[in-house]
């Protein structure tokens, strides 16, 4: 169920492969034991055209969308773990960030639910 969408400068993919980045985020999210095995989804969107503080500095930002019900502490731990791992992979990338948003159970729907 959780979706991790990685936005990044296209240069990031010259440092590590998309599969390496995706797998690192997947494995780190799975290690928190907040999600059922096999439910985690990770995608990556590299950008050629962007402006970061009026620079072309490299960046990584993850939009994490998870089902409501986790505590703030659990979400903070998830954020900290993912950013810690990405800092190790990309020690020279100046901007690495994440935000977590909750899906509302009452309004979430997928094709198996209808």
N, C-alpha and C positions, 0 to 999 in steps of 0.2 A: 503494500500500500504506500509506503512513503516514497516520495519523488524528490530526488536531489538533482536540480538543474544547475549545471556549472556554466556560468558565463565567464569568458576569459579573453584576453588579447590573443590574437592568433600566434604570436611569438611563443606563447606558453607551450604550444604543440611541437615546437622545435627543441624544447628542453626535455620534455618527456612525451611519450606517445599518449594519444587519447585513451588507449586501453589501460596504460599504467595509472593514469589519473583517475579514471572511472573505477578501476579495481580498488585503488587506495581508499576512495570515498566509500565504496560499497563495503569493503572489509572493516573499515573503521566504524561505520554505522552499525554493521552487524555485531561488532564486538561489544556494543553497549547493551545488547540483549533487550532492546526496547521494541524490536520488530520481529515478526515471524520469519524464520529462515526461508529465503526464496522470494519474499515479498518486496524487497527493496529494489527501486528503479533509479538508475542514474543515467543522466544525459549530459552532453557537453555542447556548448555553443561558442565557437571561437569567433571573435570579431576582428575584422581588418580595419574597420572605420570606427573610431571612438575618440573620446576626449575625456581625460581623467585629470581634473584640476588644471586644465589648459596645457596638459602634457600628453605624450604618447607612452607614459610609463606602463609597464606590464601590470596586469591585474588578474585576480581570480575572485569571483564572488559566487557563492552558492546560495540558491534559493531552495530551502528545504521545506517541503509541504508534508505535514504528517497529520494523522488522525488525532483529534482532540483527546484529552485524557491523560497526557503526560504532565508531570509536575514541572514547574519552572526550573527546579534543580536538575531534573532529568534532561530537559532541553538544554540547559546551560552546559551540562556535562557532554552532551552530544556535540554542541558547538565547539567547546574547548578541545575535544579529542580530534575532531576533523581538522581544525585550524592547526593544531600542534603537528599533525602528520603532514599537512601540506607545507608548513614552514620547513620541515625537514627535507621534503622533496624540492622545494623552491626557496632556498635561503636568500637569494638575491632579488626575489620579486617583492616590490615595496608594498603592494596592496593585496592582502589575502583576507577575505571576510566571508561571513555567512549570516543569514537570518532565517529564523524558523517561523513558519506560519502554520496554524492549526486548521485542518479541514473540520467543518461542522458535521457531526454524524447525522444530524437531522436532514441535512440538505445534500450530502454526498450521494452520488449514484454512479454505478457502472453497469455495463451491459448484462452482467449476471444477476443484477438486482431487479430488472424489469421484465 
